[in-house]
Amino acid sequence: MANPQIKRVYERRSSDDGLCVLVDRVWPRGISKEKLGDVVWFKDVAPSTELRKWFNHRPERWKQFCARYAAELDRNPDAIAKLRAICVRGPVTLLYSARDVAHNQALVLAEYLGAHR
């Protein structure tokens, strides 16, 4: 299984993206489902609403967010197994809507998938 790529949902998609999987709990603002086309929305692997609101994209909470999110993923083996099965089939790009490219759940999720094979 290759590690998935990561991309903001607002970026132009390319042929290298493979299957695009939206990993946000809520649908991204300003984008219609028609515009995203064949994107798979996999909100079961997104951070819980409580964790997302607590983090609030505050960089000083990043390390603690990573640990809490990994713990949530540990408690969700069925969803992780489904995502792994998707990743085995071919290239996957995890899509997220956060503005902060250095502090978002897609980064944590990709690292988690790589570390917990």
CNS distance restraints for C-alpha pairs under 8 A (distance, minus, plus):
assign (resid   1 and name CA) (resid  84 and name CA) 7.80 0.50 0.50
assign (resid   1 and name CA) (resid  87 and name CA) 6.19 0.50 0.50
assign (resid   1 and name CA) (resid  88 and name CA) 4.90 0.50 0.50
assign (resid   2 and name CA) (resid  87 and name CA) 7.07 0.50 0.50
assign (resid   2 and name CA) (resid  88 and name CA) 7.33 0.50 0.50
assign (resid   2 and name CA) (resid  90 and name CA) 7.95 0.50 0.50
assign (resid   2 and name CA) (resid  91 and name CA) 7.23 0.50 0.50
assign (resid   3 and name CA) (resid  87 and name CA) 7.78 0.50 0.50
assign (resid   3 and name CA) (resid  92 and name CA) 7.99 0.50 0.50
assign (resid   3 and name CA) (resid 110 and name CA) 6.59 0.50 0.50
assign (resid   3 and name CA) (resid 113 and name CA) 7.26 0.50 0.50
assign (resid   3 and name CA) (resid 114 and name CA) 6.10 0.50 0.50
assign (resid   4 and name CA) (resid  87 and name CA) 7.05 0.50 0.50
assign (resid   4 and name CA) (resid  91 and name CA) 6.69 0.50 0.50
assign (resid   4 and name CA) (resid  92 and name CA) 4.97 0.50 0.50
assign (resid   4 and name CA) (resid  93 and name CA) 5.33 0.50 0.50
assign (resid   4 and name CA) (resid  94 and name CA) 6.49 0.50 0.50
assign (resid   4 and name CA) (resid 110 and name CA) 6.18 0.50 0.50
assign (resid   5 and name CA) (resid  17 and name CA) 7.32 0.50 0.50
assign (resid   5 and name CA) (resid  91 and name CA) 7.95 0.50 0.50
assign (resid   5 and name CA) (resid  92 and name CA) 6.27 0.50 0.50
assign (resid   5 and name CA) (resid  93 and name CA) 4.44 0.50 0.50
assign (resid   5 and name CA) (resid  94 and name CA) 6.06 0.50 0.50
assign (resid   5 and name CA) (resid 110 and name CA) 7.74 0.50 0.50
assign (resid   6 and name CA) (resid  93 and name CA) 5.33 0.50 0.50
assign (resid   6 and name CA) (resid  94 and name CA) 4.81 0.50 0.50
assign (resid   6 and name CA) (resid  95 and name CA) 6.08 0.50 0.50
assign (resid   6 and name CA) (resid  96 and name CA) 7.85 0.50 0.50
assign (resid   6 and name CA) (resid 106 and name CA) 6.50 0.50 0.50
assign (resid   6 and name CA) (resid 107 and name CA) 7.10 0.50 0.50
assign (resid   6 and name CA) (resid 110 and name CA) 7.80 0.50 0.50
assign (resid   7 and name CA) (resid  11 and name CA) 6.87 0.50 0.50
assign (resid   7 and name CA) (resid  93 and name CA) 6.70 0.50 0.50
assign (resid   7 and name CA) (resid  94 and name CA) 6.28 0.50 0.50
assign (resid   7 and name CA) (resid  95 and name CA) 5.14 0.50 0.50
assign (resid   7 and name CA) (resid  96 and name CA) 6.62 0.50 0.50
assign (resid   8 and name CA) (resid  95 and name CA) 5.42 0.50 0.50
assign (resid   8 and name CA) (resid  96 and name CA) 5.04 0.50 0.50
assign (resid   8 and name CA) (resid  97 and name CA) 5.52 0.50 0.50
assign (resid   8 and name CA) (resid  98 and name CA) 7.23 0.50 0.50
assign (resid   8 and name CA) (resid  99 and name CA) 7.90 0.50 0.50
assign (resid   8 and name CA) (resid 101 and name CA) 7.79 0.50 0.50
assign (resid   9 and name CA) (resid  22 and name CA) 7.62 0.50 0.50
assign (resid   9 and name CA) (resid  28 and name CA) 7.77 0.50 0.50
assign (resid   9 and name CA) (resid  95 and name CA) 5.08 0.50 0.50
assign (resid   9 and name CA) (resid  96 and name CA) 5.42 0.50 0.50
assign (resid   9 and name CA) (resid  97 and name CA) 5.43 0.50 0.50
assign (resid  10 and name CA) (resid  97 and name CA) 7.06 0.50 0.50
assign (resid  13 and name CA) (resid  17 and name CA) 6.70 0.50 0.50
assign (resid  16 and name CA) (resid  91 and name CA) 7.67 0.50 0.50
assign (resid  17 and name CA) (resid  91 and name CA) 6.58 0.50 0.50
assign (resid  17 and name CA) (resid  92 and name CA) 6.21 0.50 0.50
assign (resid  17 and name CA) (resid  93 and name CA) 5.41 0.50 0.50
assign (resid  18 and name CA) (resid  90 and name CA) 6.90 0.50 0.50
assign (resid  18 and name CA) (resid  91 and name CA) 4.63 0.50 0.50
assign (resid  18 and name CA) (resid  92 and name CA) 5.10 0.50 0.50
assign (resid  18 and name CA) (resid  93 and name CA) 6.51 0.50 0.50
assign (resid  19 and name CA) (resid  39 and name CA) 7.10 0.50 0.50
assign (resid  19 and name CA) (resid  40 and name CA) 7.80 0.50 0.50
assign (resid  19 and name CA) (resid  90 and name CA) 7.65 0.50 0.50
assign (resid  19 and name CA) (resid  91 and name CA) 6.31 0.50 0.50
assign (resid  19 and name CA) (resid  92 and name CA) 4.75 0.50 0.50
assign (resid  19 and name CA) (resid  93 and name CA) 6.20 0.50 0.50
assign (resid  20 and name CA) (resid  38 and name CA) 7.66 0.50 0.50
assign (resid  20 and name CA) (resid  39 and name CA) 5.11 0.50 0.50
assign (resid  20 and name CA) (resid  40 and name CA) 6.31 0.50 0.50
assign (resid  20 and name CA) (resid  92 and name CA) 5.78 0.50 0.50
assign (resid  20 and name CA) (resid  93 and name CA) 4.76 0.50 0.50
assign (resid  20 and name CA) (resid  94 and name CA) 5.99 0.50 0.50
assign (resid  20 and name CA) (resid  95 and name CA) 6.57 0.50 0.50
assign (resid  21 and name CA) (resid  39 and name CA) 5.71 0.50 0.50
assign (resid  21 and name CA) (resid  40 and name CA) 4.74 0.50 0.50
assign (resid  21 and name CA) (resid  41 and name CA) 5.79 0.50 0.50
assign (resid  21 and name CA) (resid  42 and name CA) 6.38 0.50 0.50
assign (resid  21 and name CA) (resid  92 and name CA) 7.10 0.50 0.50
assign (resid  21 and name CA) (resid  93 and name CA) 6.13 0.50 0.50
assign (resid  21 and name CA) (resid  94 and name CA) 4.97 0.50 0.50
assign (resid  21 and name CA) (resid  95 and name CA) 5.76 0.50 0.50
assign (resid  22 and name CA) (resid  39 and name CA) 6.70 0.50 0.50
assign (resid  22 and name CA) (resid  40 and name CA) 6.05 0.50 0.50
assign (resid  22 and name CA) (resid  41 and name CA) 4.67 0.50 0.50
assign (resid  22 and name CA) (resid  42 and name CA) 5.81 0.50 0.50
assign (resid  22 and name CA) (resid  43 and name CA) 7.27 0.50 0.50
assign (resid  22 and name CA) (resid  94 and name CA) 5.94 0.50 0.50
assign (resid  22 and name CA) (resid  95 and name CA) 4.55 0.50 0.50
assign (resid  22 and name CA) (resid  96 and name CA) 6.09 0.50 0.50
assign (resid  23 and name CA) (resid  41 and name CA) 6.55 0.50 0.50
assign (resid  23 and name CA) (resid  42 and name CA) 5.42 0.50 0.50
assign (resid  23 and name CA) (resid  43 and name CA) 5.46 0.50 0.50
assign (resid  23 and name CA) (resid  44 and name CA) 7.97 0.50 0.50
assign (resid  23 and name CA) (resid  45 and name CA) 6.44 0.50 0.50
assign (resid  23 and name CA) (resid  46 and name CA) 5.32 0.50 0.50
assign (resid  23 and name CA) (resid  94 and name CA) 6.41 0.50 0.50
assign (resid  23 and name CA) (resid  95 and name CA) 6.00 0.50 0.50
assign (resid  23 and name CA) (resid  96 and name CA) 5.91 0.50 0.50
assign (resid  23 and name CA) (resid 105 and name CA) 7.79 0.50 0.50
assign (resid  23 and name CA) (resid 106 and name CA) 6.77 0.50 0.50
assign (resid  24 and name CA) (resid  28 and name CA) 7.64 0.50 0.50
assign (resid  24 and name CA) (resid  41 and name CA) 7.82 0.50 0.50
assign (resid  24 and name CA) (resid  42 and name CA) 7.49 0.50 0.50
assign (resid  24 and name CA) (resid  43 and name CA) 5.62 0.50 0.50
assign (resid  24 and name CA) (resid  46 and name CA) 5.33 0.50 0.50
assign (resid  24 and name CA) (resid  47 and name CA) 7.71 0.50 0.50
assign (resid  24 and name CA) (resid  95 and name CA) 7.80 0.50 0.50
assign (resid  24 and name CA) (resid  96 and name CA) 5.88 0.50 0.50
assign (resid  24 and name CA) (resid  97 and name CA) 7.13 0.50 0.50
assign (resid  25 and name CA) (resid  43 and name CA) 4.76 0.50 0.50
assign (resid  25 and name CA) (resid  44 and name CA) 7.48 0.50 0.50
assign (resid  25 and name CA) (resid  46 and name CA) 5.29 0.50 0.50
assign (resid  25 and name CA) (resid  47 and name CA) 6.86 0.50 0.50
assign (resid  25 and name CA) (resid  48 and name CA) 7.31 0.50 0.50
assign (resid  25 and name CA) (resid  49 and name CA) 7.24 0.50 0.50
assign (resid  26 and name CA) (resid  43 and name CA) 7.53 0.50 0.50
assign (resid  28 and name CA) (resid  97 and name CA) 5.84 0.50 0.50
assign (resid  31 and name CA) (resid  35 and name CA) 6.51 0.50 0.50
assign (resid  31 and name CA) (resid  36 and name CA) 7.32 0.50 0.50
assign (resid  32 and name CA) (resid  36 and name CA) 6.72 0.50 0.50
assign (resid  33 and name CA) (resid  37 and name CA) 6.35 0.50 0.50
assign (resid  42 and name CA) (resid  46 and name CA) 7.46 0.50 0.50
assign (resid  44 and name CA) (resid  79 and name CA) 6.17 0.50 0.50
assign (resid  45 and name CA) (resid  73 and name CA) 6.90 0.50 0.50
assign (resid  45 and name CA) (resid  76 and name CA) 7.69 0.50 0.50
assign (resid  45 and name CA) (resid  79 and name CA) 6.17 0.50 0.50
assign (resid  45 and name CA) (resid  80 and name CA) 6.87 0.50 0.50
assign (resid  46 and name CA) (resid 105 and name CA) 7.15 0.50 0.50
assign (resid  47 and name CA) (resid  51 and name CA) 6.08 0.50 0.50
assign (resid  47 and name CA) (resid  52 and name CA) 5.93 0.50 0.50
assign (resid  47 and name CA) (resid  69 and name CA) 6.02 0.50 0.50
assign (resid  47 and name CA) (resid  72 and name CA) 7.30 0.50 0.50
assign (resid  47 and name CA) (resid 105 and name CA) 7.10 0.50 0.50
assign (resid  48 and name CA) (resid  52 and name CA) 6.07 0.50 0.50
assign (resid  48 and name CA) (resid  72 and name CA) 7.86 0.50 0.50
assign (resid  49 and name CA) (resid  53 and name CA) 6.07 0.50 0.50
assign (resid  50 and name CA) (resid  54 and name CA) 6.11 0.50 0.50
assign (resid  51 and name CA) (resid  55 and name CA) 6.06 0.50 0.50
assign (resid  51 and name CA) (resid  65 and name CA) 7.48 0.50 0.50
assign (resid  51 and name CA) (resid  68 and name CA) 7.66 0.50 0.50
assign (resid  51 and name CA) (resid  69 and name CA) 7.51 0.50 0.50
assign (resid  52 and name CA) (resid  56 and name CA) 6.12 0.50 0.50
assign (resid  55 and name CA) (resid  61 and name CA) 6.19 0.50 0.50
assign (resid  55 and name CA) (resid  62 and name CA) 7.46 0.50 0.50
assign (resid  55 and name CA) (resid  65 and name CA) 6.29 0.50 0.50
assign (resid  57 and name CA) (resid  61 and name CA) 7.86 0.50 0.50
assign (resid  57 and name CA) (resid  62 and name CA) 7.84 0.50 0.50
assign (resid  57 and name CA) (resid 100 and name CA) 7.44 0.50 0.50
assign (resid  57 and name CA) (resid 103 and name CA) 6.89 0.50 0.50
assign (resid  57 and name CA) (resid 104 and name CA) 7.46 0.50 0.50
assign (resid  58 and name CA) (resid  62 and name CA) 6.87 0.50 0.50
assign (resid  59 and name CA) (resid 103 and name CA) 6.73 0.50 0.50
assign (resid  61 and name CA) (resid  65 and name CA) 5.94 0.50 0.50
assign (resid  62 and name CA) (resid  66 and name CA) 6.15 0.50 0.50
assign (resid  62 and name CA) (resid 103 and name CA) 6.65 0.50 0.50
assign (resid  63 and name CA) (resid  67 and name CA) 6.43 0.50 0.50
assign (resid  64 and name CA) (resid  68 and name CA) 6.13 0.50 0.50
assign (resid  65 and name CA) (resid  69 and name CA) 5.89 0.50 0.50
assign (resid  66 and name CA) (resid  70 and name CA) 6.04 0.50 0.50
assign (resid  66 and name CA) (resid 108 and name CA) 6.26 0.50 0.50
assign (resid  67 and name CA) (resid  71 and name CA) 6.25 0.50 0.50
assign (resid  68 and name CA) (resid  72 and name CA) 6.34 0.50 0.50
assign (resid  69 and name CA) (resid  73 and name CA) 6.24 0.50 0.50
assign (resid  69 and name CA) (resid 105 and name CA) 7.96 0.50 0.50
assign (resid  69 and name CA) (resid 108 and name CA) 7.73 0.50 0.50
assign (resid  70 and name CA) (resid  74 and name CA) 6.14 0.50 0.50
assign (resid  70 and name CA) (resid 108 and name CA) 7.56 0.50 0.50
assign (resid  70 and name CA) (resid 109 and name CA) 7.86 0.50 0.50
assign (resid  70 and name CA) (resid 112 and name CA) 6.97 0.50 0.50
assign (resid  71 and name CA) (resid  75 and name CA) 6.45 0.50 0.50
assign (resid  72 and name CA) (resid  76 and name CA) 6.49 0.50 0.50
assign (resid  73 and name CA) (resid  77 and name CA) 6.90 0.50 0.50
assign (resid  73 and name CA) (resid  80 and name CA) 7.15 0.50 0.50
assign (resid  76 and name CA) (resid  80 and name CA) 6.47 0.50 0.50
assign (resid  77 and name CA) (resid  81 and name CA) 5.97 0.50 0.50
assign (resid  78 and name CA) (resid  82 and name CA) 6.31 0.50 0.50
assign (resid  79 and name CA) (resid  83 and name CA) 6.28 0.50 0.50
assign (resid  80 and name CA) (resid  84 and name CA) 6.08 0.50 0.50
assign (resid  81 and name CA) (resid  85 and name CA) 6.17 0.50 0.50
assign (resid  82 and name CA) (resid  86 and name CA) 6.44 0.50 0.50
assign (resid  83 and name CA) (resid  87 and name CA) 6.29 0.50 0.50
assign (resid  84 and name CA) (resid  88 and name CA) 6.22 0.50 0.50
assign (resid  84 and name CA) (resid 113 and name CA) 7.51 0.50 0.50
assign (resid  85 and name CA) (resid  89 and name CA) 6.79 0.50 0.50
assign (resid  86 and name CA) (resid  90 and name CA) 7.43 0.50 0.50
assign (resid  86 and name CA) (resid  92 and name CA) 7.66 0.50 0.50
assign (resid  87 and name CA) (resid  91 and name CA) 6.53 0.50 0.50
assign (resid  87 and name CA) (resid  92 and name CA) 5.84 0.50 0.50
assign (resid  94 and name CA) (resid 106 and name CA) 6.16 0.50 0.50
assign (resid  94 and name CA) (resid 110 and name CA) 7.86 0.50 0.50
assign (resid  95 and name CA) (resid 106 and name CA) 7.01 0.50 0.50
assign (resid  96 and name CA) (resid 104 and name CA) 7.64 0.50 0.50
assign (resid  96 and name CA) (resid 105 and name CA) 7.56 0.50 0.50
assign (resid  96 and name CA) (resid 106 and name CA) 6.25 0.50 0.50
assign (resid  98 and name CA) (resid 104 and name CA) 6.45 0.50 0.50
assign (resid 100 and name CA) (resid 104 and name CA) 6.54 0.50 0.50
assign (resid 102 and name CA) (resid 107 and name CA) 7.75 0.50 0.50
assign (resid 103 and name CA) (resid 107 and name CA) 7.30 0.50 0.50
assign (resid 104 and name CA) (resid 108 and name CA) 7.01 0.50 0.50
assign (resid 105 and name CA) (resid 109 and name CA) 6.00 0.50 0.50
assign (resid 106 and name CA) (resid 110 and name CA) 6.03 0.50 0.50
assign (resid 107 and name CA) (resid 111 and name CA) 6.23 0.50 0.50
assign (resid 108 and name CA) (resid 112 and name CA) 6.00 0.50 0.50
assign (resid 109 and name CA) (resid 113 and name CA) 6.15 0.50 0.50
assign (resid 110 and name CA) (resid 114 and name CA) 6.31 0.50 0.50
assign (resid 111 and name CA) (resid 115 and name CA) 6.11 0.50 0.50
assign (resid 112 and name CA) (resid 116 and name CA) 5.90 0.50 0.50
assign (resid 113 and name CA) (resid 117 and name CA) 6.30 0.50 0.50
